[in-house]
Amino acid sequence: MTEEAPATSGPPDRAQGRLKCFLLRYFGVREGPSPLHAAMWADADAQHTPPPGTDGYRTAVLEQYKIYVEMADRVSARRGTSNTFFLTLNTIIFTAIGVFWQGPPIGSAWLLVVPWLVLVGQCLSWFWLLRSYRQLNSAKYKVIGLLEERLPASPYWRAEWSVLAFGRDPAVYWPLSHIEQWIPALFAAAYTGGLLLLMTSS
């Protein structure tokens, strides 16, 4: 009786694994490797750290909490500014195309591939910028939740997030960071569709 040789993964399996790793790294979302609780709190015996439970300790936590919430709000404001910039830029581009492109292209339609690459490239930059802001804000609000564990109330992490079903039910709350990432993808799809239409009609 002969034993069957174990199946080995061939080039297609390795290529699929690399593609999956690429998509997860640059388009997916996953948790960070370090445990947050262990990295959050300073050693109680460290210098200049008030003992837990004292008024000085609670005051220090409250001050850090206020500063950190303000920093999270500033990140959200910067994300809004970035959205406004890219949305205005792409609106101007679409307007310019509608005003100046009244007839079929002169010359080879393949020359349009270069501006298409530029337009899709800035859409990818927009997408990755939004993704970075989303990841940064997600980390900041987890830290805010840990700070609220040392405070009398937890308005952001427990109360508000639980009322919003933790962002898992779109009928209750659809997180803005999930929706806004579709906008650069839609612009890229529109640019690609326009390019394909011009190339097939020429």
Secondary structure by P-SEA (a helix, b strand, c coil): ccccccccccaaaaaaaaaaaaaaaccbbbbcccccccccccccccccccccccaaaaaaaaaaaaaaaaaaaaaaaaaaaaaaaaaaaaaaaaaaaaaccccccccccccaaaaaaaaaaaaaaaaaaaaaaaaaaaaaaaaaaaaaaacccccccccccccccccccccccccaaaaaaaaaaaaaaaaaaaaaaaaaac
